[in-house]
Amino acid sequence: MSDSGSSSAGTSKIHRPILLSATAVAEADGDPRFVDLSSTIIPPLRSFAIEASHPLIQSWPQIRARILTILDQSRIRWSSLGVLRRRQVRERGDDDTTVVLVVKKGNKKSIVENVEEGIYQACRSTGNAELFVEILEGEITLFNETEYQVKASGGCSLSPTEVDYIAGTLGGYVRLTGTNGARVFAVSCHHVIRPKGLDTPSEYPEAVGPGLEHHIRVSQPSVMARERDIKDLEKTCEDLEREVYQLQGEVEYKPWIARDLEMVENVYHRTYSELQTVLNFDHHFGTVFATSGCRISTRLECSLDWALVDVRNTRQGENKVPELPRKPRGFEFLSEGNAVVDVAPLSVDDNVIKSGYSSDTTYGSVSHIKHDCNVPGNSSPTSECVVVGNKGRPFAFRGDSGAFVLNGHGKLVGLLIAGQEELGNTRQQKCALHSPTAHPDDAASAR
């Protein structure tokens, strides 16, 4: 768990990189002017994606197999295993390729140390002694944490109508073709639409069969978001009303504040009108058609965590490329507002974008080595695609589960389901994806 170096017997190899001071990091990043020279805080490591040309991609399957054997034999409780570039500074210098294992809390220190040494020896025995090994402590987080559009679009919040303790993201819409023709459904995550406590005490509720659970109603915006908005707007109205009353009492002997009174009254009327819009908005979005449950795709060896919502006709929106603030390099082909009409393999593009309820529009890079993850609810580890936020920034927060992930050409490549906060800065997130076409019927297409 420590970030100090530890030497292996018979070699001068250091398992973990030697960390730089805050001053050294600031100088490397090109702006040491605002560094507190008296600070003893060591800047944390940041995560960066493994590029498609990385030589480790060829040898990782062999290393991975040996490490998984070590984990099984040690009986250590772990969350995820993968490879990332890990460094404190933005620009790459020396090789920073790192095998990262995230373990759960409560493991004995001796077991963790033995596992770390075993991982390094596995790397060394396969001719990869230059790899760093880092062990962190944490859990995989399901991202279930305002928008009042009648025709809802991807990126806004939704939740079961009966709960006020969870919210996720409406990813978008898919068209499914069956014996009775084509139907359009909204897409989010199973753990968002059927959370613990909704209609079962089970920690991980089972799947909903097609058309069998129409009693589960879905709200958009989510109940939690709507209640929060009402509370905030009511308080703002009360504060403004109190200020208006005070100014009205003073304006007779302070005529110069008449303009201030007019401005506050205008803000009060706009806020009150917004409150009425929220109160009167019909947030009933539709009913659950089917969900995957928390299970594993035998074909792709990844997590399945999807939900289909039968949407009311009056509320059915369209799939659009989200707003593109400060479009970074690699997204030149994207145009805001264009329709998302196609599904693409994840390997088509290194760059991805998503629009989520909590973090809005963010960019990231696909790491070209998948991570083995013990996703909550699954019976065994799965192999998940990983996205690292652009320039070390977070890619997603709680509440973003269900968001569509698009590549640099605006095609659908996956559904955001979970993440891990420990891989980077305080709020750095690692996001697991799975393709919507991983459903056994393979019948989904973007609409």
Residue, then its C-alpha position, 0 to 999 in steps of 0.5 A: m500500500s505504501d508508495s516507497g520503493s521495495s527491492s526484490a532479492g537478487t535484483s535492484k529493481i524497485h517495485r514502485p516508482i520513486l515519487l517526486s516532490a510537489t516542486a519537482v512535479a510542478e517544474a516538470d509540468g511547466d508551472p512551478r510558480f504557485v507551488d507551496l515550497s513548505s508543503t510536505i504533501i507528495p502529489p499522487l500518481r495519475s493514470f494514463a491509458i495503454e496505447a495500441s502500439h505498446p509492446l506489453i499487449q503481446s505478452w500480457p496474456q501470459i503475465r495475467a494468467r500467472i498473476l491470476t493463479i497467484l491471486d487464487q492461491s493467496r486467497i486475497r480479496w481483490s477488486s481489479l487487475g490491469v495495466l496502466r501508465r502511472r506517473q505524477v506528471r503530464e508528459r511521459g519520460d521514463d517507462d511508467t508502465t505499471v501492473v496495478l492490483v486493487v485489493k479490498k480492505g481487510n487483507k492481511k499485510s503479509i498476504v498483500e506483500n507476498v502477492e506483490e512480490g509474486i506479481y513482480q516475479a511473474c513479470r520478471s520470469t516472462g522477461n518484463a522485469e522493467l514493469f512497476v507493480e502497484i497495489l492499491e486498496g479500494e472497491i469497484t463503484l457502481f455509478n448510480e447516484t436539471e433536466y425537464q425536457v419532454k423528449a428526453s435525450g441521453g445524459c439526463s437522469l432517471s430512476p425507478t419512480e418508487v425510490d429516492y435514494i438512487a439515480g443514474t443516466l439515460g444513455g439513449y435509445v435502441r431499436l430492437t427487431g422481433t417477430n412483432g416488428a421493431r420497437v424503440f426502448a430507452v437504455s440504462c443500467h440494471h443496477v440503476i433501474r432495479p436497485k436493492g430495496l425497490d421490490t426485493p431485499s436482495e443485494y443484487p436483484e435478478a433480471v427482469g424478463p421481457g414484458l413481465e415486470h411492467h409494474i416497475r415505473v421509471s421517472q425522468p428526471s430521477v426522483m432524487a434530482r427532482e426532489r433536490d431541485i424543488k427543495d433548492l428552488e423553494k429555498t431560493c424563492e423564500d430568500l428572494e421573497r424576504e429580500v423583496y419585502q425588505l427592499q419594498g420597506e426601504v424604497e420610500y426613503k431610499p429611492w435610489i434602490a428602486r432599480d435594485l428592487e426591480m432586479v430582485e423582483n425579476v429574479y424572484h419571478r423567474t425562479y418562481s416560474e422555474l419552480q412551477t415548471v418543476l412541480n407541474f412536470d410529468h416525470h413519468f417516463g415509461t415502464v421497465f421492459a427487461t433488464s440483464g441482471c448482474r451477470i456475465s457474457t459468456r461470449l465476451e467475458c464481460s459484465l452485463d448490466w443493461a436495462l430497457v425501458d418502454v418509453r411513453n411516445t410523448r417522451q421519446g427523444e433521439n440519440k445525439v452527439p452531446e455538447l462538445p466543450r473545448k474539443p481535444r485532439g482526436f475528436e475532430f470528426l465529431s459534430e455536436g448535435n449529429a445523430v448517433v446511428d451506428v454501433a462500432p467495435l471499441s477498438v475502432d478509436d482510441n478516443v471516447i466521449k460520454s454525457g452523464y447525469s453527474s459529470d456532463t460531457t467528458y473525454g477519455s482514452v481507451s486503455h488497450i489492455k483490459h482489466d480483470c474486475n470483480v464487479p459487485g453482483n458477479s460470481s467471478p472476475t470479468s474482463e472489462c474495457v477501461v477508459v482513462g479521463n483526458k489529461g488525467r481528469p475524471f471520466a465519470f462520477r457516481g450517477d453516470s451509470g448507463a451513459f452511452v460511450l461514443n468513439g471519436h466518430g460519434k459511433l456507439v461503442g459501449l455502456l458505462i457501468a462502473g469505475q474505480e476511484e483509486l487509480g489516479n487523483t482523488r476523484q480519478q475514475k476508471c470506467a468499465l464498459h460493455s457493448p450494447t450488442a453483447h446481448p445474446d440476441d445481438a439485436a440492438s442498434a442505435r437509433 
